[in-house]
């Protein structure tokens, strides 16, 4: 049981360091898959027919 405290403290420190680095470099937003601009291919994925805009 006495070995648990140093291991727990080490885990908390490592998680804190990883979170700080992730915030600084914005790693999560770098791999974001959502497109910023809705193009015709993305419109098809959302169920929007791009040919309807061309007909009118």
TITIDO-143482 format. One line per field, with one value per residue (C-alpha): residue number from 0; residue in three letters; x, y, z. Coordinates in steps of 0.02 Angstrom, whole numbers, plus 50000, padded with zeros to 5 digits. Layout:
<recs>
num: NUM; ...
residuo: ALA; ...
c1: X; ...
c2: Y; ...
c3: Z; ...
</recs>
This chain:
<recs>
num: 0; 1; 2; 3; 4; 5; 6; 7; 8; 9; 10; 11; 12; 13; 14; 15; 16; 17; 18; 19; 20; 21; 22; 23; 24; 25; 26; 27; 28; 29; 30; 31; 32; 33; 34; 35; 36; 37; 38; 39; 40; 41; 42; 43; 44; 45; 46; 47; 48; 49; 50; 51; 52; 53; 54; 55
residuo: UNK; UNK; UNK; UNK; UNK; UNK; UNK; UNK; UNK; UNK; UNK; UNK; UNK; UNK; UNK; UNK; UNK; UNK; UNK; UNK; UNK; UNK; UNK; UNK; UNK; UNK; UNK; UNK; UNK; UNK; UNK; UNK; UNK; UNK; UNK; UNK; UNK; UNK; UNK; UNK; UNK; UNK; UNK; UNK; UNK; UNK; UNK; UNK; UNK; UNK; UNK; UNK; UNK; UNK; UNK; UNK
c1: 50000; 50145; 50198; 50030; 50052; 50209; 50134; 49972; 50067; 50171; 50016; 49935; 50093; 50109; 49925; 49944; 50098; 50011; 49859; 49967; 50064; 49903; 49830; 49988; 50003; 49815; 49836; 49651; 49602; 49739; 49654; 49478; 49384; 49238; 49259; 49257; 49168; 49024; 49071; 48967; 49045; 49014; 48837; 48803; 48861; 48737; 48595; 48590; 48569; 48688; 48595; 48441; 48534; 48583; 48403; 48331
c2: 50000; 50117; 50098; 50160; 50343; 50379; 50290; 50389; 50553; 50508; 50468; 50634; 50731; 50643; 50674; 50858; 50876; 50791; 50905; 51061; 51010; 50967; 51139; 51230; 51143; 51123; 50943; 50903; 51037; 50984; 50817; 50884; 50805; 50925; 51039; 51226; 51266; 51160; 51108; 51001; 50838; 50880; 50935; 50762; 50687; 50798; 50749; 50914; 50897; 51024; 51013; 51094; 51259; 51253; 51223; 51382
c3: 50000; 50029; 49847; 49786; 49837; 49733; 49583; 49598; 49612; 49459; 49358; 49405; 49358; 49190; 49147; 49194; 49083; 48937; 48954; 48961; 48806; 48714; 48752; 48699; 48530; 48504; 48452; 48459; 48332; 48213; 48180; 48170; 48026; 48007; 47855; 47886; 47722; 47659; 47482; 47365; 47424; 47607; 47562; 47493; 47657; 47750; 47634; 47538; 47351; 47268; 47101; 47177; 47191; 47007; 46946; 47019
</recs>
